[in-house]
Amino acid sequence: MTAATQNGVEGIIAECGGNRSCATCHVWVRDDFVPLLGPPDEMEEDLLDLGVSERRSGSRLSCQITVTEELDGLAVEIPPEQP
Amino acid sequence: VSGTLVVGASQAGLQLAISLREAGDTAPITLVGAEPHAPYQRPPLSKAFLLGTTDATGLSFRTPAFYTERGIELVLGERVEELEIAPGGSAGSAGTDRGRSLAFDRLALTVGARVRKLTVPGAELDGVHHLRDLADAERLRSSLTGARRVVVVGGGFVGLEAAAVARALGKEVTVVEVGDRLVGRAVAAVTSEFYLAAHQRRGVTVRLGSAVVAVVGGPGGVRGVALDDGTELPADLVLVGIGIVPRTELAVRIGLECDPGLGGIVVDRDAATDRAGVVAAGDCTVAPHPVTGEGRVRLESVQNAVSQAKAAAATLAGGPRPTPEVPWFWSDQGDLKLQIAGLSADHDGVVVRGNPATERFSVLYYRDGTLLGVDAVNSPADYLTVRRALATNADIPAERVRASDRPLKELLVPDSVRAGNR
């Protein structure tokens, strides 16, 4: 999320600054990367369940994705609408 | 054309500049700020930054390249002190404390607020801290390392967030609050009671109804804090968190209306001041109640700063008014995540869902049976459901909430159904 916001990627609003409070950094993670991320925790789960415009199988809050070597090449799609 | 001058390199100031560009405004934009930093996030200063889990770079909203690409000129480390505006127009010039002159034909004030200072004897001693900007937070973080006993003056959000951090760092922490409950200005009594118990469980001492009459000095700085009942609390670090005062002096200089009681620059729902071509946004403003459109409220929140900045940009660029947003707020105190939606100040009833003793519950607020808002502690689903209900004019009837443990979203009555019943 920080990489996106600091570089002005449109559609990643991140109004709460990465605190699992607003769900405005929602992304659709490409299928092949989903297993590498591990499951969302309960709080992220609730935000995805209720807080995003269109939940898909790869839906995650980008503030909860820590970029690691393993995630090199990570591709995500930005939903047309954030809440 | 000299373009738009945005005074205050704050979250509101940055959002205003970005929204102007998004609206297709191509005139020059200058964003001037007194601090030496490009706009950064303030909320983590009393949380992750103080704890040491994020640094100054992590707080930055944008990279330097972003400003260049969008044609937003940053003037940093210079405070605007002079301001002149031509009669009957919005063109004028600003002068900074470093002698720079900045011409503009549209003006935005996103100047924020200053901390309210403790005015008792000893308040100027080394070891007495306030927390508003990055420099304050850096000083506090570094002093906290060597401190053993910390007294926090003020049981509001900033004070409690910092108290939680200090406690997590193993300090002895006492919170002194002059009112009869914590966060009395912002949450219901039941939420205040919860935070009192929760902080006590974590080893924080809380003294309610206590006023500080002096900070007592000793060799090497602060020795303690003297209270109105004669007690002296030993302390080697004092953090004062007793609120903020909007910066209105520039507005006064150009004759903008300010609210004498609430102390902010008066704007309408479009973030327009009483002078055409001059807008204001964020902590420095007072505005009509965002839900009822009536009266005046002063809101200190990220959401308010961002929403007003978007409205201000639309006003300057002549675009459509953005959809009003439901007010929301968050406060992280250690592992306790509070999320607030709506404005609950006028409530006449509350319904509590869940058991506060489990540190997972929510408080729904009503007035005349109408849902006003929620305080949700570690309960994001309740927070989001209420936020959505308020945004879509849906209802969550109090009697249904009282009678059921089902998820709140199942109790929601959509606007269409409400209309059918009317």
Boltz contact constraints between the chains, C-beta under 6 A:
constraints:
  - contact:
      token1: [A, 6]
      token2: [B, 62]
      max_distance: 6.0
  - contact:
      token1: [A, 6]
      token2: [B, 63]
      max_distance: 6.0
  - contact:
      token1: [A, 7]
      token2: [B, 63]
      max_distance: 6.0
  - contact:
      token1: [A, 8]
      token2: [B, 62]
      max_distance: 6.0
  - contact:
      token1: [A, 8]
      token2: [B, 66]
      max_distance: 6.0
  - contact:
      token1: [A, 17]
      token2: [B, 41]
      max_distance: 6.0
  - contact:
      token1: [A, 21]
      token2: [B, 330]
      max_distance: 6.0
  - contact:
      token1: [A, 21]
      token2: [B, 339]
      max_distance: 6.0
  - contact:
      token1: [A, 43]
      token2: [B, 380]
      max_distance: 6.0
  - contact:
      token1: [A, 46]
      token2: [B, 380]
      max_distance: 6.0
  - contact:
      token1: [A, 46]
      token2: [B, 381]
      max_distance: 6.0
  - contact:
      token1: [A, 47]
      token2: [B, 380]
      max_distance: 6.0
  - contact:
      token1: [A, 50]
      token2: [B, 381]
      max_distance: 6.0
  - contact:
      token1: [A, 50]
      token2: [B, 384]
      max_distance: 6.0
  - contact:
      token1: [A, 51]
      token2: [B, 384]
      max_distance: 6.0
